[in-house]
Amino acid sequence: MAKTGWSIARFGLLIMASCGWVPAQNGWPPPSPHCHYIGNSACGDQAHSCAPQERYLSQKCDDGRVIDACGKDDYCASVNKGRVWVGGAWSGGYVITQNQDTLSCDGPFGHATGQFTGPYSFVMRWKTATWTAQYNTQDHKLYWNNNTSWHR
C-alpha cells in the first residue's frame, strides 16, 4: 500500500463518499437530498435576516436548482452573543452603528468603538474614557456605568 499512496484513512473516505455520507461542515445542517453546499455568508448576514448564530448558505442540486437559506453554524454560535439591537439614534445626539457584535458611536463626546460582552451589555471606548452599557428590556434605555442613561 505504501507505493500507491493509499492509506486506510483515504480508503475510508472513499467508501464514505461512495455511500453518499459526507461529514458535517461547521455544524451546518445537512444539505438537501441530491444537493451540496456552494457558498456561505459571514455570520449573522443582515442582508438576508440571518440570526447571529447563522450564515446564509447556498446549495446547488443535481437537477440545477439553487437553494439559499439561513442555517445554523457552530462557529457563529460560539462567537456571537445573541445580542439585542441597539443601532440607531439615541438621546443626546448619539448614533450607534451595529454590525453583529461590533459597535461604533458618534456624538457630542466624539467617536467610539465597542463590543458586546453579553446579550444586553457592551463596552464602548472613547478617546478619553471607556464605559459599559446595559440595555434594559423593560424601559428600553441604555444604562451606563458612569450614572447616565440614554433613551431613543
Backbone bond lengths (Angstrom), bond angles and torsions (degrees), N, CA, C in turn:
res aa  C-N    CA-C-N  psi(-1)  N-CA   C-N-CA  omega(-1)  CA-C   N-CA-C  phi
1 M - - - 1.443 - - 1.523 111.36 -
2 A 1.296 119.14 -29.24 1.455 121.72 -175.83 1.527 111.50 -62.72
3 K 1.344 118.30 -36.31 1.456 120.74 -178.27 1.527 112.57 -69.53
4 T 1.314 119.08 -31.57 1.465 121.58 -177.21 1.514 112.52 -84.97
5 G 1.321 118.10 -12.93 1.460 120.53 -179.43 1.528 112.47 84.83
6 W 1.308 117.72 -0.20 1.463 120.61 178.96 1.513 109.51 -79.66
7 S 1.306 115.18 146.18 1.451 120.59 175.04 1.522 107.76 -135.30
8 I 1.289 115.86 167.64 1.463 119.65 177.94 1.519 109.68 -61.34
9 A 1.323 117.89 -38.63 1.470 121.05 179.81 1.525 110.60 -63.70
10 R 1.331 118.09 -45.80 1.464 120.55 178.83 1.525 110.78 -63.69
11 F 1.326 116.53 -41.80 1.455 120.16 178.91 1.528 110.47 -61.58
12 G 1.344 116.82 -40.26 1.458 120.90 178.48 1.512 111.96 -64.07
13 L 1.329 117.30 -41.61 1.464 120.38 177.13 1.518 111.27 -64.70
14 L 1.331 117.31 -38.33 1.456 120.80 177.57 1.527 110.40 -62.33
15 I 1.313 118.00 -42.67 1.469 122.02 179.20 1.519 109.56 -64.34
16 M 1.353 117.97 -45.91 1.465 120.62 -178.94 1.532 110.45 -62.15
17 A 1.337 117.70 -44.43 1.461 120.40 -179.51 1.524 110.81 -65.69
18 S 1.331 117.92 -38.27 1.463 121.73 179.26 1.520 111.48 -64.87
19 C 1.310 117.07 -31.38 1.462 121.25 -179.43 1.527 111.99 -86.93
20 G 1.322 117.31 -1.21 1.455 120.07 177.47 1.518 114.40 87.53
21 W 1.320 118.38 5.83 1.460 120.54 179.26 1.504 108.84 -96.75
22 V 1.317 116.10 126.94 1.455 121.94 177.79 1.525 107.31 -127.30
23 P 1.311 118.08 133.32 1.453 119.20 -179.80 1.530 111.80 -60.16
24 A 1.322 116.52 148.95 1.470 121.49 179.95 1.518 109.94 -64.08
25 Q 1.343 115.95 143.17 1.455 121.72 178.69 1.520 108.57 -105.63
26 N 1.308 117.19 124.09 1.457 121.92 173.70 1.525 114.19 55.25
27 G 1.294 118.73 21.83 1.457 120.24 -178.90 1.513 112.71 73.94
28 W 1.334 117.74 15.08 1.462 120.52 178.03 1.518 109.24 -68.66
29 P 1.344 117.45 156.57 1.462 118.68 173.12 1.522 108.93 -65.28
30 P 1.327 118.02 153.73 1.467 118.88 178.51 1.524 109.79 -60.77
31 P 1.339 118.10 145.91 1.460 118.81 177.58 1.524 110.52 -64.30
32 S 1.312 115.41 160.03 1.467 120.64 177.12 1.523 109.20 -60.59
33 P 1.350 118.03 157.21 1.466 120.05 179.00 1.541 111.36 -55.16
34 H 1.321 115.90 135.24 1.468 123.99 178.14 1.525 112.38 64.93
35 C 1.344 117.39 27.65 1.457 122.76 179.11 1.524 109.18 -131.66
36 H 1.334 116.27 162.76 1.457 121.90 176.01 1.529 108.62 -144.66
37 Y 1.341 115.82 153.23 1.455 120.67 -179.14 1.526 110.26 -71.60
38 I 1.345 115.79 137.69 1.463 120.60 178.07 1.524 112.38 -122.74
39 G 1.333 118.63 -8.90 1.454 120.17 -179.88 1.504 112.63 -176.71
40 N 1.327 115.24 164.64 1.463 120.67 179.21 1.517 109.89 -156.10
41 S 1.320 115.52 158.09 1.466 121.94 178.57 1.516 110.04 -94.69
42 A 1.306 115.05 -177.12 1.459 121.18 170.46 1.530 108.94 -73.00
43 C 1.307 117.16 167.70 1.460 121.59 177.45 1.525 110.23 -59.66
44 G 1.331 115.96 140.87 1.457 121.25 174.32 1.508 114.10 62.58
45 D 1.314 117.90 44.23 1.476 122.08 -177.84 1.522 110.18 -58.07
46 Q 1.329 116.47 102.77 1.459 121.26 -176.05 1.517 112.40 -70.83
47 A 1.336 118.59 -27.03 1.459 121.12 179.66 1.528 111.15 -63.16
48 H 1.317 116.72 -26.28 1.463 121.37 -179.31 1.519 112.67 -114.26
49 S 1.333 116.87 13.70 1.474 123.57 177.38 1.521 113.42 59.11
50 C 1.329 117.03 36.53 1.461 120.24 175.45 1.528 109.15 -78.67
51 A 1.314 116.19 146.41 1.460 122.05 176.20 1.530 109.24 -69.82
52 P 1.340 117.79 162.53 1.466 120.38 -178.86 1.526 113.76 -56.50
53 Q 1.320 117.59 -31.62 1.464 121.37 -177.62 1.530 112.52 -91.29
54 E 1.338 117.47 12.91 1.463 121.97 -178.33 1.527 111.44 -121.94
55 R 1.323 114.81 162.18 1.459 124.01 169.97 1.524 107.57 -122.70
56 Y 1.323 116.34 157.37 1.456 121.54 172.06 1.525 106.05 -85.44
57 L 1.326 117.50 114.56 1.460 123.55 -173.04 1.526 110.76 -108.14
58 S 1.329 116.28 138.04 1.466 121.90 177.51 1.517 109.14 -115.03
59 Q 1.339 115.39 133.31 1.461 121.73 177.84 1.531 109.59 -121.70
60 K 1.312 116.81 142.71 1.462 122.77 173.79 1.522 106.89 -110.77
61 C 1.330 116.17 129.93 1.463 120.99 -177.43 1.527 110.54 -103.18
62 D 1.329 115.48 157.68 1.466 121.14 -179.04 1.526 112.42 -57.40
63 D 1.331 117.89 -30.59 1.470 120.97 -178.89 1.532 112.27 -85.67
64 G 1.363 118.06 6.18 1.452 121.69 176.47 1.521 114.90 97.87
65 R 1.338 117.32 -14.12 1.465 119.62 179.25 1.523 110.68 -64.86
66 V 1.329 115.36 151.43 1.462 122.26 171.06 1.524 106.72 -119.64
67 I 1.326 115.65 128.56 1.465 121.50 179.74 1.523 107.86 -112.40
68 D 1.332 116.31 122.81 1.456 122.27 177.82 1.522 109.03 -117.19
69 A 1.328 117.05 130.19 1.466 120.63 179.24 1.527 109.71 -164.20
70 C 1.318 115.88 157.05 1.457 121.02 173.28 1.525 108.04 -73.20
71 G 1.326 116.67 140.20 1.462 121.17 178.82 1.510 110.90 -144.80
72 K 1.317 116.49 147.96 1.462 123.33 -178.62 1.526 110.54 -61.05
73 D 1.317 115.72 143.57 1.454 122.64 178.19 1.523 108.01 -136.62
74 D 1.323 117.69 122.83 1.460 121.42 -176.76 1.528 112.47 -60.23
75 Y 1.336 117.46 -38.90 1.458 119.69 179.08 1.531 110.47 -63.98
76 C 1.329 116.51 -47.75 1.470 119.98 179.84 1.527 110.57 -58.70
77 A 1.323 116.05 -42.60 1.465 119.95 -179.91 1.526 110.98 -63.17
78 S 1.333 117.03 -30.83 1.467 119.45 -177.90 1.527 112.91 -78.71
79 V 1.337 118.53 -22.78 1.465 120.32 -175.79 1.527 114.12 -107.77
80 N 1.311 118.55 -14.46 1.463 121.49 179.81 1.511 110.26 -101.08
81 K 1.296 116.61 145.31 1.451 122.03 -172.69 1.528 114.25 -95.48
82 G 1.350 117.84 1.96 1.460 119.33 -176.17 1.513 109.93 64.34
83 R 1.308 116.35 47.93 1.447 123.81 -167.64 1.531 114.81 -76.07
84 V 1.312 114.70 157.58 1.450 122.98 173.95 1.534 107.92 -77.22
85 W 1.339 117.41 157.94 1.459 120.50 178.49 1.525 109.01 -89.15
86 V 1.348 116.41 117.42 1.463 121.70 178.96 1.525 111.86 -117.84
87 G 1.323 117.31 1.41 1.455 120.94 -179.26 1.517 111.66 -64.73
88 G 1.337 116.70 144.63 1.455 121.26 177.28 1.513 112.46 124.72
89 A 1.340 114.37 -170.53 1.469 121.50 -177.27 1.529 111.01 -81.93
90 W 1.342 115.12 140.33 1.461 123.13 178.31 1.521 109.18 -128.87
91 S 1.310 116.15 163.44 1.467 121.47 -179.90 1.523 110.77 -56.49
92 G 1.328 115.54 155.83 1.453 120.83 178.84 1.518 113.71 81.59
93 G 1.335 117.19 3.47 1.458 120.34 179.13 1.517 114.79 85.52
94 Y 1.328 117.48 19.67 1.463 121.52 179.46 1.520 110.42 -93.44
95 V 1.340 116.06 141.68 1.459 122.11 175.99 1.516 107.87 -128.02
96 I 1.331 115.67 123.19 1.463 121.60 178.50 1.519 108.27 -102.04
97 T 1.328 115.37 132.51 1.466 122.37 172.55 1.520 106.63 -107.14
98 Q 1.323 116.33 128.91 1.463 121.24 -175.92 1.518 109.65 -119.59
99 N 1.330 116.37 128.42 1.462 123.08 174.90 1.521 106.84 -131.72
100 Q 1.330 115.34 96.96 1.458 122.48 -175.18 1.525 109.40 57.32
101 D 1.327 119.40 -118.31 1.463 121.70 -178.06 1.522 113.24 -92.97
102 T 1.328 117.37 2.30 1.456 121.54 -178.06 1.521 110.24 -104.26
103 L 1.326 116.05 139.22 1.459 121.97 -178.02 1.518 110.49 -127.64
104 S 1.322 115.71 152.94 1.458 121.66 166.40 1.520 106.67 -138.11
105 C 1.316 115.79 154.63 1.462 120.97 -176.58 1.516 109.25 -141.67
106 D 1.324 114.87 138.20 1.459 121.02 174.46 1.513 108.49 -128.42
107 G 1.326 116.04 141.13 1.460 120.84 179.68 1.502 111.28 177.02
108 P 1.330 116.33 -164.33 1.467 121.14 -176.27 1.527 114.41 -57.27
109 F 1.317 117.83 -27.13 1.461 121.35 -178.91 1.530 111.80 -88.20
110 G 1.357 117.02 0.41 1.461 121.45 179.85 1.519 112.01 102.41
111 H 1.315 115.38 -160.95 1.465 122.73 -178.07 1.525 110.53 -93.89
112 A 1.323 115.86 142.57 1.466 121.43 177.32 1.523 109.29 -139.46
113 T 1.325 115.62 156.88 1.465 121.72 173.03 1.517 107.79 -126.33
114 G 1.329 115.48 153.00 1.461 118.38 -177.49 1.506 113.41 -154.49
115 Q 1.321 114.00 177.49 1.464 122.89 -176.49 1.520 109.18 -147.85
116 F 1.331 116.72 137.89 1.458 119.77 174.93 1.514 110.24 -67.01
117 T 1.322 115.81 141.43 1.459 122.78 177.03 1.524 111.36 -113.41
118 G 1.306 117.44 -7.93 1.455 124.21 178.82 1.514 108.64 -172.04
119 P 1.314 118.71 -178.20 1.467 121.08 -176.14 1.524 113.95 -60.93
120 Y 1.335 118.12 -31.84 1.464 121.96 -176.35 1.520 113.16 -125.32
121 S 1.325 118.08 12.64 1.465 120.13 -176.92 1.523 110.98 -134.69
122 F 1.334 114.34 150.13 1.455 119.77 177.29 1.519 109.85 -152.89
123 V 1.315 115.30 161.11 1.461 122.06 175.60 1.528 107.10 -110.07
124 M 1.336 115.96 140.47 1.459 121.66 -179.41 1.530 108.21 -128.05
125 R 1.337 116.56 131.28 1.462 122.30 -176.10 1.534 110.44 -113.32
126 W 1.324 115.60 113.03 1.460 122.17 171.56 1.522 107.72 -93.58
127 K 1.304 116.26 174.39 1.469 120.90 -178.68 1.527 112.12 -59.48
128 T 1.337 116.86 -37.80 1.471 119.75 -174.64 1.527 114.40 -113.66
129 A 1.328 117.97 -0.18 1.472 119.16 -177.36 1.529 110.51 -157.52
130 T 1.318 115.51 155.73 1.466 123.16 174.46 1.516 107.49 -127.80
131 W 1.348 116.39 126.59 1.453 121.13 179.73 1.517 110.42 -130.38
132 T 1.317 114.19 156.52 1.463 122.22 177.88 1.518 108.75 -109.92
133 A 1.334 115.64 138.49 1.470 120.92 179.27 1.523 109.64 -118.56
134 Q 1.308 114.84 148.05 1.465 123.33 175.69 1.524 107.38 -125.24
135 Y 1.334 117.27 124.67 1.463 121.14 177.88 1.524 108.75 -86.70
136 N 1.329 116.27 128.34 1.457 121.39 179.43 1.527 108.51 -97.97
137 T 1.324 116.44 119.76 1.465 120.82 -177.12 1.527 112.59 -74.38
138 Q 1.329 118.56 -16.24 1.463 121.40 -179.66 1.531 111.75 -78.98
139 D 1.332 116.56 -48.92 1.465 119.22 -177.66 1.533 113.12 -108.07
140 H 1.333 116.62 0.19 1.469 123.19 176.13 1.520 113.14 58.61
141 K 1.324 115.54 39.63 1.455 121.91 177.27 1.523 110.17 -114.19
142 L 1.340 114.99 157.46 1.454 121.54 170.44 1.523 107.67 -97.58
143 Y 1.321 116.51 125.93 1.461 122.21 176.78 1.526 108.35 -108.97
144 W 1.329 115.61 122.05 1.456 122.42 -176.34 1.527 110.55 -98.91
145 N 1.331 116.17 153.89 1.461 120.46 -179.64 1.533 112.37 -78.47
146 N 1.347 117.51 11.78 1.463 120.83 172.19 1.541 109.97 -108.15
147 N 1.349 115.55 22.01 1.472 124.40 177.31 1.529 113.51 64.99
148 T 1.310 117.47 31.68 1.469 121.98 172.74 1.516 108.68 -120.11
149 S 1.311 116.02 164.91 1.462 120.56 175.66 1.533 108.77 -142.87
150 W 1.324 114.39 152.99 1.462 121.23 177.26 1.525 108.22 -120.13
151 H 1.309 116.14 146.86 1.476 120.72 173.71 1.524 108.00 -129.76
152 R 1.315 115.18 163.46 1.473 119.68 179.95 1.513 109.85 -86.90
